[in-house]
């Protein structure tokens, strides 16, 4: 059974004549351990789809099944618990607390969710070791590079032991070298730990590290390309980069 299944999903904002349909009957299946990149022009629906999968906002119609659970049937409190315990989020901004060191930043969400201090510390340390930051446990964000801060943010997402990781422009604030290291880390998490990852990106180089590309246009999936077909569809990556640079 797919870890994520999207069935005839729609999403609109506003009412009546002012309503804007952002998603138009999207259908999608993602298996456990897949690393999927979403690309497309601004307003094409990719971020909205990710927000619905992550329980940030409800769908207008259709279904999103996460590990067999229908997200659309959850109330606000249940969606909050979903985000807190089953979905790991990674953003362009690192969102680290500047006065806390790495292990404190990673363990704090666990403690706020009721995990005992010692257990939270152990899980945070394991997560930081997974992202090759075990030697920076006591460093505050100002003492870390941008790439290191993003790896701490990834560790924070991993520490909750999520069903899926949702990464929204995770390399947007990084230079090319740091970006490459972060995307290689995400790829390794999917390849060796079977961590399911959905990543929104405007960067064609970043998208090529994924196992699968979904190209969005006008509220639906225009192209669904497996990694082995990337080279044969190189123009899709180029077109997406041009659209995002000008849009």
N, C-alpha and C positions, 0 to 999 in steps of 0.2 A: 504494500500500500504506500502511495506517495506520502512524504512527510508534509507536503503542502499541496492542496488541490483547490483550484479556483474555478468556479462554475458560473458562467454567464454573469459575471460581475459588472455592475454599473455603479457609478457615483456621480451625483450632480450636486452643485452648490447653488443656492438661491431657489426662488419659487416662481411659478408662472412664467411670464415672458422673459423674466430676468434670469431664469435658470440656465446654468452652464453645465453641460454633460462632459465630465472629465474622463470617465471610463465608460466604454460602450460595449458591454457584453464580452469581457475578457475571459478566456478559458486557458488554464495553465496547470501543469503538474510538475512538481519538483521532487526529486528523490533525495533520500537522506545522503549526506556527503557531497551533494552537488555544490559547486561554486558558480553562481550565475551572475552575470553582469547585465545591468539594464542601461541602455543608452537611448537617446532620442532628444529632439528639440525641447526647449522649455515649454511646459504646458501640455506635453504629449501624454501625461498620465503615469509616468514611471514612479515618481515620488509618492503620488497618491496611492498607487497600488501597494507600495512598500508600507505606507502608513496604515493602511487597512489590515495588511497581514500582521503588522506589529501591534494591532489593537489601539492605535492612536486615535483613529476615527472609524465609525461604522460604515458599512456599505449602504447604498441606496436600495439595491436589490441584488439577488444572486447569493452565492455562498463562497466562503473561504473556510476550508477545513485545515486546521493545524494539528497534525498528529491525531487526526480523527475528530477533533473538537471544532464545532461550528462557531466561529468567532462572532458571526452576526447575531447569534442568540444570547450573547453575553451582555449583562448590564454594565453600567459604568464601573462599579466596584470590581466586578469580575474581570473587566478589561485591564483595570489597574493591576490586579494580581497577575494577570497574564504577562504584562510588561515587566513586572518586578521579578517574576520567577521563571519565565519560560522563553523570553525573548531578550537577547543581548543587543544593545544599540551602540553603534560607533558613528560619530559625527565628524564633520570637517573640523569644527572647533573641538578641542580636546576636553573641555569642561572639567578640568581638574581643579580641586580646591588648593589655592596657592600656599596655604599655611600647613597643609598636610603632606607628609612624605608619600612615596609610592605605595608602600604596603597599607598605609592608612587610607589613601584614596581608594584603593581596591577593596579593602575590607569594610569600609563604612556602609555601603549599601546593604551588605549582608547583615551587619549589626542592626541597621534600621529595620530590617525585615525579621528580626528576632533571632538571628543565628548567634549563639554564644560567642563571646569575644575570642576565646582560644580557637574555636573551630573556624571562625571567620578569618583569623590570622593565618591559620594553616592553609585554608583554601586560597587566600590571597597570595601567599607565598608560592604555592604550586602554580597558580595562574601566571604570576610574574616570571617564574622559571620557564614556563611554556613559551613565553614571548621573548626569552633571552634577556630578561631584566632582573634576574635573581641577584645580580651584583650591584643593583641600584635601589635596594629596598628602602634605604634611609634618606634618599635624595628627594628634596622638594622640587616641584616643577621648574622653578627658575634655574635649577642646576642641571636640567636635562635639555637635550636638543629637541627640536620639533618631532623628529622621528621617534625618539625615546618617549616623549610625552604621549604620542599616539599609541605606542606599544603598551604603555601603562593603561591607556583608555581601553585598548583591546583586552588586556588582562582583567580589567574591571568588568567588562561584558562577559568574559569567559568564566569568571568566578561564580556566577550564579548557576553555572552548568546549564546553559540554555539549549532549547530545542533547535533554535535558529539564531544566527547572527545577521543583523540588518546593518549594513554599512552605507551611509549616505555621504558620498564624496570623501572617503576617508583619507585621500592623499591630496586634497585640495589646498592645504596649507603647507605642503612639503616640497622641497626641491626634488630633482629627478632621482638623485641617489637615495634619499630617504624614502621617496615614494616607491622605488623598486624594492627596498627592503621590507616595507610594510606589505606590499602586495604579495611578495614571496612568502611572507609569514602567513597571510590569509590562505594562500594556495596550499601551503604545507598543512595548515589546520584541517582543510577539507580533504586533502589527499591521505594524510596519515592518521588523523583523528576522526574522520568522517563527520566533521562539523559542517552542517548545512549553512551556506552563506549566500545572501543576496546583496549585491552591491550596486548602487547607483553611481555612475561616473560619467563625466564629460570627456575623459581622457582615453583616446583609443589605445594608447600603449598600456594603460592600466587594464582596460577591458580585455585585452588579449591574454592576460594572465589567468582569466577565468576559464572554466570548462565549457561554458555555454554563454551565448550572447542573445539577449532578447532586445530587438530594435523596436522602439515604440514610435507610433505616429498617429496623431488624431484620436487618441483615447483607446488604442488597441495595439496588439502585438503585430507589427508589420512583417518581421522576420524572426525566426527562431533557428539559430545557427549553432551547431555543435562544434567543439574545438577542432576536430579533424577537418572541418570545412572552412576554417577561418581564412586560410590563404586563398581559397577559391572565391571568397567573398570579401576580399580586401577593400573593395570599393565601398562597402557598407561602413567600415570603420572610418574611412577617409571622409565620406559624406557626413557622418555623425559629427566628426571633429569640426568640419567646416560650418555646419549648422549651429553648433554650440558656440563657436567662436564669433559668429555674426548675430546670433539670436539672443 
